[in-house]
Amino acid sequence: MPLSLPILKTPPLLVEAELDLPASTLRLRFAGNLDENADLRKVQAYCDGQKETVGSLYLDLGQVTYLNSPGVRAWIQFLGRVQSFFQGCAFERLSESFLHSASAYAEMLGFASNSLGSCEVPFFCSACARRLTHWIDAGELGTLKALKLPAVPCPQCGSAMRLDDFEKEFFKFLARKEK
């Protein structure tokens, strides 16, 4: 049975850790804002304390709702330190807000060998002006040069929805493995 505990409650950011010693995994779930108040040193210290017993780190950023420059800097510093503690680092979920920053700063996703899971992608229906996000597995997206977006019908009117962003800018994070 994994052990779950909140390791950082600095409003408006919450970080929960789920430690599964039999599976040798550590899962960190981030929720809220990565901004000037995001002091990730406690989370880093927790990870440092687990590096002898944990092999793989899983990161869930699906509930990160806002990032600014100091938050991006704090994240890059945090990830730069902790990803080397473990045999692997896997991003399970990446929110739309996080992906905007990851496309601007390649360091947001760390090593090119770090795996990417589900990505929150924004869509817009020009027929009824509905906007929604859809979770898509990064592996299904292909590459930046050969992007494969699934057809997403509008749940309100049935029209085909389109990406609600600039394709080459939003998905720039996919280019990190093409080098």
TIGULUM-233497 format. One record per residue (C-alpha): x, y, z; residue number from 1; residue in one letter. Coordinates in steps of 0.25 Angstrom, whole numbers, plus 5000, padded with zeros to 4 digits. Example, Ala and Ser with C-alpha at 12.3 -4.5 7.8 and 13.67 -1.06 7.14 Angstrom:
<pt><px>5049</px><py>4982</py><pz>5031</pz><dogu>1</dogu><vokol>a</vokol></pt>
<pt><px>5055</px><py>4996</py><pz>5029</pz><dogu>2</dogu><vokol>s</vokol></pt>
This chain:
<pt><px>5000</px><py>5000</py><pz>5000</pz><dogu>1</dogu><vokol>m</vokol></pt>
<pt><px>5006</px><py>5013</py><pz>4996</pz><dogu>2</dogu><vokol>p</vokol></pt>
<pt><px>5008</px><py>5024</py><pz>5006</pz><dogu>3</dogu><vokol>l</vokol></pt>
<pt><px>5002</px><py>5038</py><pz>5002</pz><dogu>4</dogu><vokol>s</vokol></pt>
<pt><px>5005</px><py>5051</py><pz>5009</pz><dogu>5</dogu><vokol>l</vokol></pt>
<pt><px>5005</px><py>5065</py><pz>5006</pz><dogu>6</dogu><vokol>p</vokol></pt>
<pt><px>5019</px><py>5070</py><pz>5006</pz><dogu>7</dogu><vokol>i</vokol></pt>
<pt><px>5017</px><py>5085</py><pz>5003</pz><dogu>8</dogu><vokol>l</vokol></pt>
<pt><px>5004</px><py>5093</py><pz>5006</pz><dogu>9</dogu><vokol>k</vokol></pt>
<pt><px>5009</px><py>5107</py><pz>5002</pz><dogu>10</dogu><vokol>t</vokol></pt>
<pt><px>4996</px><py>5114</py><pz>4997</pz><dogu>11</dogu><vokol>p</vokol></pt>
<pt><px>4993</px><py>5114</py><pz>4985</pz><dogu>12</dogu><vokol>p</vokol></pt>
<pt><px>5002</px><py>5102</py><pz>4983</pz><dogu>13</dogu><vokol>l</vokol></pt>
<pt><px>5000</px><py>5088</py><pz>4988</pz><dogu>14</dogu><vokol>l</vokol></pt>
<pt><px>5010</px><py>5076</py><pz>4986</pz><dogu>15</dogu><vokol>v</vokol></pt>
<pt><px>5006</px><py>5062</py><pz>4990</pz><dogu>16</dogu><vokol>e</vokol></pt>
<pt><px>5015</px><py>5050</py><pz>4990</pz><dogu>17</dogu><vokol>a</vokol></pt>
<pt><px>5012</px><py>5036</py><pz>4989</pz><dogu>18</dogu><vokol>e</vokol></pt>
<pt><px>5023</px><py>5027</py><pz>4992</pz><dogu>19</dogu><vokol>l</vokol></pt>
<pt><px>5022</px><py>5012</py><pz>4988</pz><dogu>20</dogu><vokol>d</vokol></pt>
<pt><px>5034</px><py>5005</py><pz>4994</pz><dogu>21</dogu><vokol>l</vokol></pt>
<pt><px>5031</px><py>4991</py><pz>4988</pz><dogu>22</dogu><vokol>p</vokol></pt>
<pt><px>5030</px><py>4997</py><pz>4974</pz><dogu>23</dogu><vokol>a</vokol></pt>
<pt><px>5041</px><py>5006</py><pz>4977</pz><dogu>24</dogu><vokol>s</vokol></pt>
<pt><px>5034</px><py>5018</py><pz>4972</pz><dogu>25</dogu><vokol>t</vokol></pt>
<pt><px>5031</px><py>5032</py><pz>4976</pz><dogu>26</dogu><vokol>l</vokol></pt>
<pt><px>5019</px><py>5040</py><pz>4971</pz><dogu>27</dogu><vokol>r</vokol></pt>
<pt><px>5018</px><py>5055</py><pz>4973</pz><dogu>28</dogu><vokol>l</vokol></pt>
<pt><px>5005</px><py>5062</py><pz>4970</pz><dogu>29</dogu><vokol>r</vokol></pt>
<pt><px>5006</px><py>5077</py><pz>4968</pz><dogu>30</dogu><vokol>f</vokol></pt>
<pt><px>4993</px><py>5086</py><pz>4969</pz><dogu>31</dogu><vokol>a</vokol></pt>
<pt><px>4991</px><py>5101</py><pz>4968</pz><dogu>32</dogu><vokol>g</vokol></pt>
<pt><px>5001</px><py>5112</py><pz>4964</pz><dogu>33</dogu><vokol>n</vokol></pt>
<pt><px>5016</px><py>5111</py><pz>4961</pz><dogu>34</dogu><vokol>l</vokol></pt>
<pt><px>5019</px><py>5125</py><pz>4964</pz><dogu>35</dogu><vokol>d</vokol></pt>
<pt><px>5028</px><py>5134</py><pz>4973</pz><dogu>36</dogu><vokol>e</vokol></pt>
<pt><px>5023</px><py>5127</py><pz>4985</pz><dogu>37</dogu><vokol>n</vokol></pt>
<pt><px>5027</px><py>5113</py><pz>4980</pz><dogu>38</dogu><vokol>a</vokol></pt>
<pt><px>5038</px><py>5109</py><pz>4989</pz><dogu>39</dogu><vokol>d</vokol></pt>
<pt><px>5041</px><py>5095</py><pz>4984</pz><dogu>40</dogu><vokol>l</vokol></pt>
<pt><px>5053</px><py>5093</py><pz>4994</pz><dogu>41</dogu><vokol>r</vokol></pt>
<pt><px>5045</px><py>5084</py><pz>5003</pz><dogu>42</dogu><vokol>k</vokol></pt>
<pt><px>5040</px><py>5076</py><pz>4992</pz><dogu>43</dogu><vokol>v</vokol></pt>
<pt><px>5055</px><py>5075</py><pz>4987</pz><dogu>44</dogu><vokol>q</vokol></pt>
<pt><px>5059</px><py>5071</py><pz>5001</pz><dogu>45</dogu><vokol>a</vokol></pt>
<pt><px>5048</px><py>5060</py><pz>5002</pz><dogu>46</dogu><vokol>y</vokol></pt>
<pt><px>5053</px><py>5054</py><pz>4988</pz><dogu>47</dogu><vokol>c</vokol></pt>
<pt><px>5067</px><py>5055</py><pz>4993</pz><dogu>48</dogu><vokol>d</vokol></pt>
<pt><px>5063</px><py>5046</py><pz>5005</pz><dogu>49</dogu><vokol>g</vokol></pt>
<pt><px>5057</px><py>5036</py><pz>4996</pz><dogu>50</dogu><vokol>q</vokol></pt>
<pt><px>5068</px><py>5034</py><pz>4986</pz><dogu>51</dogu><vokol>k</vokol></pt>
<pt><px>5074</px><py>5022</py><pz>4993</pz><dogu>52</dogu><vokol>e</vokol></pt>
<pt><px>5061</px><py>5014</py><pz>4993</pz><dogu>53</dogu><vokol>t</vokol></pt>
<pt><px>5053</px><py>5019</py><pz>4981</pz><dogu>54</dogu><vokol>v</vokol></pt>
<pt><px>5057</px><py>5016</py><pz>4966</pz><dogu>55</dogu><vokol>g</vokol></pt>
<pt><px>5046</px><py>5024</py><pz>4958</pz><dogu>56</dogu><vokol>s</vokol></pt>
<pt><px>5040</px><py>5037</py><pz>4960</pz><dogu>57</dogu><vokol>l</vokol></pt>
<pt><px>5026</px><py>5040</py><pz>4954</pz><dogu>58</dogu><vokol>y</vokol></pt>
<pt><px>5022</px><py>5055</py><pz>4953</pz><dogu>59</dogu><vokol>l</vokol></pt>
<pt><px>5007</px><py>5059</py><pz>4951</pz><dogu>60</dogu><vokol>d</vokol></pt>
<pt><px>5006</px><py>5073</py><pz>4947</pz><dogu>61</dogu><vokol>l</vokol></pt>
<pt><px>4991</px><py>5072</py><pz>4942</pz><dogu>62</dogu><vokol>g</vokol></pt>
<pt><px>4986</px><py>5082</py><pz>4953</pz><dogu>63</dogu><vokol>q</vokol></pt>
<pt><px>4996</px><py>5093</py><pz>4951</pz><dogu>64</dogu><vokol>v</vokol></pt>
<pt><px>4987</px><py>5104</py><pz>4947</pz><dogu>65</dogu><vokol>t</vokol></pt>
<pt><px>4997</px><py>5116</py><pz>4946</pz><dogu>66</dogu><vokol>y</vokol></pt>
<pt><px>5012</px><py>5119</py><pz>4944</pz><dogu>67</dogu><vokol>l</vokol></pt>
<pt><px>5020</px><py>5131</py><pz>4944</pz><dogu>68</dogu><vokol>n</vokol></pt>
<pt><px>5035</px><py>5134</py><pz>4942</pz><dogu>69</dogu><vokol>s</vokol></pt>
<pt><px>5039</px><py>5132</py><pz>4957</pz><dogu>70</dogu><vokol>p</vokol></pt>
<pt><px>5031</px><py>5119</py><pz>4957</pz><dogu>71</dogu><vokol>g</vokol></pt>
<pt><px>5037</px><py>5114</py><pz>4944</pz><dogu>72</dogu><vokol>v</vokol></pt>
<pt><px>5051</px><py>5117</py><pz>4949</pz><dogu>73</dogu><vokol>r</vokol></pt>
<pt><px>5048</px><py>5110</py><pz>4962</pz><dogu>74</dogu><vokol>a</vokol></pt>
<pt><px>5043</px><py>5098</py><pz>4954</pz><dogu>75</dogu><vokol>w</vokol></pt>
<pt><px>5055</px><py>5097</py><pz>4945</pz><dogu>76</dogu><vokol>i</vokol></pt>
<pt><px>5064</px><py>5098</py><pz>4957</pz><dogu>77</dogu><vokol>q</vokol></pt>
<pt><px>5056</px><py>5087</py><pz>4965</pz><dogu>78</dogu><vokol>f</vokol></pt>
<pt><px>5055</px><py>5077</py><pz>4953</pz><dogu>79</dogu><vokol>l</vokol></pt>
<pt><px>5070</px><py>5079</py><pz>4949</pz><dogu>80</dogu><vokol>g</vokol></pt>
<pt><px>5074</px><py>5074</py><pz>4963</pz><dogu>81</dogu><vokol>r</vokol></pt>
<pt><px>5064</px><py>5063</py><pz>4966</pz><dogu>82</dogu><vokol>v</vokol></pt>
<pt><px>5063</px><py>5056</py><pz>4952</pz><dogu>83</dogu><vokol>q</vokol></pt>
<pt><px>5077</px><py>5051</py><pz>4954</pz><dogu>84</dogu><vokol>s</vokol></pt>
<pt><px>5074</px><py>5045</py><pz>4968</pz><dogu>85</dogu><vokol>f</vokol></pt>
<pt><px>5066</px><py>5034</py><pz>4961</pz><dogu>86</dogu><vokol>f</vokol></pt>
<pt><px>5067</px><py>5024</py><pz>4950</pz><dogu>87</dogu><vokol>q</vokol></pt>
<pt><px>5056</px><py>5030</py><pz>4942</pz><dogu>88</dogu><vokol>g</vokol></pt>
<pt><px>5046</px><py>5042</py><pz>4942</pz><dogu>89</dogu><vokol>c</vokol></pt>
<pt><px>5033</px><py>5041</py><pz>4936</pz><dogu>90</dogu><vokol>a</vokol></pt>
<pt><px>5023</px><py>5052</py><pz>4934</pz><dogu>91</dogu><vokol>f</vokol></pt>
<pt><px>5009</px><py>5046</py><pz>4936</pz><dogu>92</dogu><vokol>e</vokol></pt>
<pt><px>5000</px><py>5058</py><pz>4933</pz><dogu>93</dogu><vokol>r</vokol></pt>
<pt><px>5004</px><py>5072</py><pz>4928</pz><dogu>94</dogu><vokol>l</vokol></pt>
<pt><px>4993</px><py>5083</py><pz>4929</pz><dogu>95</dogu><vokol>s</vokol></pt>
<pt><px>4991</px><py>5093</py><pz>4918</pz><dogu>96</dogu><vokol>e</vokol></pt>
<pt><px>4997</px><py>5104</py><pz>4926</pz><dogu>97</dogu><vokol>s</vokol></pt>
<pt><px>5010</px><py>5095</py><pz>4929</pz><dogu>98</dogu><vokol>f</vokol></pt>
<pt><px>5011</px><py>5092</py><pz>4914</pz><dogu>99</dogu><vokol>l</vokol></pt>
<pt><px>5011</px><py>5107</py><pz>4910</pz><dogu>100</dogu><vokol>h</vokol></pt>
<pt><px>5023</px><py>5109</py><pz>4919</pz><dogu>101</dogu><vokol>s</vokol></pt>
<pt><px>5030</px><py>5095</py><pz>4914</pz><dogu>102</dogu><vokol>a</vokol></pt>
<pt><px>5029</px><py>5100</py><pz>4900</pz><dogu>103</dogu><vokol>s</vokol></pt>
<pt><px>5036</px><py>5113</py><pz>4903</pz><dogu>104</dogu><vokol>a</vokol></pt>
<pt><px>5046</px><py>5106</py><pz>4912</pz><dogu>105</dogu><vokol>y</vokol></pt>
<pt><px>5052</px><py>5093</py><pz>4908</pz><dogu>106</dogu><vokol>a</vokol></pt>
<pt><px>5058</px><py>5091</py><pz>4922</pz><dogu>107</dogu><vokol>e</vokol></pt>
<pt><px>5043</px><py>5090</py><pz>4928</pz><dogu>108</dogu><vokol>m</vokol></pt>
<pt><px>5043</px><py>5075</py><pz>4924</pz><dogu>109</dogu><vokol>l</vokol></pt>
<pt><px>5058</px><py>5072</py><pz>4927</pz><dogu>110</dogu><vokol>g</vokol></pt>
<pt><px>5065</px><py>5061</py><pz>4921</pz><dogu>111</dogu><vokol>f</vokol></pt>
<pt><px>5061</px><py>5057</py><pz>4907</pz><dogu>112</dogu><vokol>a</vokol></pt>
<pt><px>5059</px><py>5042</py><pz>4912</pz><dogu>113</dogu><vokol>s</vokol></pt>
<pt><px>5048</px><py>5047</py><pz>4922</pz><dogu>114</dogu><vokol>n</vokol></pt>
<pt><px>5035</px><py>5041</py><pz>4917</pz><dogu>115</dogu><vokol>s</vokol></pt>
<pt><px>5023</px><py>5049</py><pz>4915</pz><dogu>116</dogu><vokol>l</vokol></pt>
<pt><px>5009</px><py>5044</py><pz>4918</pz><dogu>117</dogu><vokol>g</vokol></pt>
<pt><px>4996</px><py>5051</py><pz>4916</pz><dogu>118</dogu><vokol>s</vokol></pt>
<pt><px>4995</px><py>5066</py><pz>4911</pz><dogu>119</dogu><vokol>c</vokol></pt>
<pt><px>4984</px><py>5075</py><pz>4913</pz><dogu>120</dogu><vokol>e</vokol></pt>
<pt><px>4981</px><py>5081</py><pz>4899</pz><dogu>121</dogu><vokol>v</vokol></pt>
<pt><px>4971</px><py>5093</py><pz>4897</pz><dogu>122</dogu><vokol>p</vokol></pt>
<pt><px>4961</px><py>5092</py><pz>4886</pz><dogu>123</dogu><vokol>f</vokol></pt>
<pt><px>4951</px><py>5102</py><pz>4881</pz><dogu>124</dogu><vokol>f</vokol></pt>
<pt><px>4938</px><py>5101</py><pz>4873</pz><dogu>125</dogu><vokol>c</vokol></pt>
<pt><px>4936</px><py>5112</py><pz>4863</pz><dogu>126</dogu><vokol>s</vokol></pt>
<pt><px>4921</px><py>5108</py><pz>4861</pz><dogu>127</dogu><vokol>a</vokol></pt>
<pt><px>4917</px><py>5110</py><pz>4876</pz><dogu>128</dogu><vokol>c</vokol></pt>
<pt><px>4929</px><py>5117</py><pz>4882</pz><dogu>129</dogu><vokol>a</vokol></pt>
<pt><px>4931</px><py>5106</py><pz>4892</pz><dogu>130</dogu><vokol>r</vokol></pt>
<pt><px>4945</px><py>5104</py><pz>4898</pz><dogu>131</dogu><vokol>r</vokol></pt>
<pt><px>4949</px><py>5091</py><pz>4905</pz><dogu>132</dogu><vokol>l</vokol></pt>
<pt><px>4962</px><py>5084</py><pz>4908</pz><dogu>133</dogu><vokol>t</vokol></pt>
<pt><px>4964</px><py>5069</py><pz>4904</pz><dogu>134</dogu><vokol>h</vokol></pt>
<pt><px>4975</px><py>5060</py><pz>4910</pz><dogu>135</dogu><vokol>w</vokol></pt>
<pt><px>4983</px><py>5053</py><pz>4899</pz><dogu>136</dogu><vokol>i</vokol></pt>
<pt><px>4995</px><py>5044</py><pz>4901</pz><dogu>137</dogu><vokol>d</vokol></pt>
<pt><px>5008</px><py>5050</py><pz>4896</pz><dogu>138</dogu><vokol>a</vokol></pt>
<pt><px>5011</px><py>5038</py><pz>4889</pz><dogu>139</dogu><vokol>g</vokol></pt>
<pt><px>4999</px><py>5039</py><pz>4880</pz><dogu>140</dogu><vokol>e</vokol></pt>
<pt><px>5003</px><py>5053</py><pz>4876</pz><dogu>141</dogu><vokol>l</vokol></pt>
<pt><px>5015</px><py>5049</py><pz>4868</pz><dogu>142</dogu><vokol>g</vokol></pt>
<pt><px>5026</px><py>5060</py><pz>4866</pz><dogu>143</dogu><vokol>t</vokol></pt>
<pt><px>5025</px><py>5074</py><pz>4864</pz><dogu>144</dogu><vokol>l</vokol></pt>
<pt><px>5028</px><py>5072</py><pz>4849</pz><dogu>145</dogu><vokol>k</vokol></pt>
<pt><px>5018</px><py>5061</py><pz>4848</pz><dogu>146</dogu><vokol>a</vokol></pt>
<pt><px>5007</px><py>5065</py><pz>4858</pz><dogu>147</dogu><vokol>l</vokol></pt>
<pt><px>4995</px><py>5056</py><pz>4859</pz><dogu>148</dogu><vokol>k</vokol></pt>
<pt><px>4983</px><py>5063</py><pz>4866</pz><dogu>149</dogu><vokol>l</vokol></pt>
<pt><px>4971</px><py>5054</py><pz>4868</pz><dogu>150</dogu><vokol>p</vokol></pt>
<pt><px>4958</px><py>5059</py><pz>4862</pz><dogu>151</dogu><vokol>a</vokol></pt>
<pt><px>4950</px><py>5065</py><pz>4874</pz><dogu>152</dogu><vokol>v</vokol></pt>
<pt><px>4935</px><py>5067</py><pz>4872</pz><dogu>153</dogu><vokol>p</vokol></pt>
<pt><px>4928</px><py>5078</py><pz>4879</pz><dogu>154</dogu><vokol>c</vokol></pt>
<pt><px>4920</px><py>5072</py><pz>4890</pz><dogu>155</dogu><vokol>p</vokol></pt>
<pt><px>4910</px><py>5084</py><pz>4889</pz><dogu>156</dogu><vokol>q</vokol></pt>
<pt><px>4907</px><py>5085</py><pz>4874</pz><dogu>157</dogu><vokol>c</vokol></pt>
<pt><px>4915</px><py>5073</py><pz>4868</pz><dogu>158</dogu><vokol>g</vokol></pt>
<pt><px>4924</px><py>5082</py><pz>4859</pz><dogu>159</dogu><vokol>s</vokol></pt>
<pt><px>4939</px><py>5079</py><pz>4858</pz><dogu>160</dogu><vokol>a</vokol></pt>
<pt><px>4947</px><py>5086</py><pz>4868</pz><dogu>161</dogu><vokol>m</vokol></pt>
<pt><px>4961</px><py>5092</py><pz>4865</pz><dogu>162</dogu><vokol>r</vokol></pt>
<pt><px>4973</px><py>5094</py><pz>4873</pz><dogu>163</dogu><vokol>l</vokol></pt>
<pt><px>4971</px><py>5107</py><pz>4881</pz><dogu>164</dogu><vokol>d</vokol></pt>
<pt><px>4985</px><py>5112</py><pz>4880</pz><dogu>165</dogu><vokol>d</vokol></pt>
<pt><px>4997</px><py>5113</py><pz>4870</pz><dogu>166</dogu><vokol>f</vokol></pt>
<pt><px>5000</px><py>5099</py><pz>4866</pz><dogu>167</dogu><vokol>e</vokol></pt>
<pt><px>5015</px><py>5100</py><pz>4865</pz><dogu>168</dogu><vokol>k</vokol></pt>
<pt><px>5017</px><py>5109</py><pz>4877</pz><dogu>169</dogu><vokol>e</vokol></pt>
<pt><px>5008</px><py>5100</py><pz>4887</pz><dogu>170</dogu><vokol>f</vokol></pt>
<pt><px>5014</px><py>5087</py><pz>4883</pz><dogu>171</dogu><vokol>f</vokol></pt>
<pt><px>5028</px><py>5092</py><pz>4882</pz><dogu>172</dogu><vokol>k</vokol></pt>
<pt><px>5031</px><py>5083</py><pz>4894</pz><dogu>173</dogu><vokol>f</vokol></pt>
<pt><px>5030</px><py>5071</py><pz>4885</pz><dogu>174</dogu><vokol>l</vokol></pt>
<pt><px>5043</px><py>5076</py><pz>4877</pz><dogu>175</dogu><vokol>a</vokol></pt>
<pt><px>5052</px><py>5073</py><pz>4889</pz><dogu>176</dogu><vokol>r</vokol></pt>
<pt><px>5054</px><py>5058</py><pz>4885</pz><dogu>177</dogu><vokol>k</vokol></pt>
<pt><px>5056</px><py>5062</py><pz>4870</pz><dogu>178</dogu><vokol>e</vokol></pt>
<pt><px>5070</px><py>5067</py><pz>4872</pz><dogu>179</dogu><vokol>k</vokol></pt>
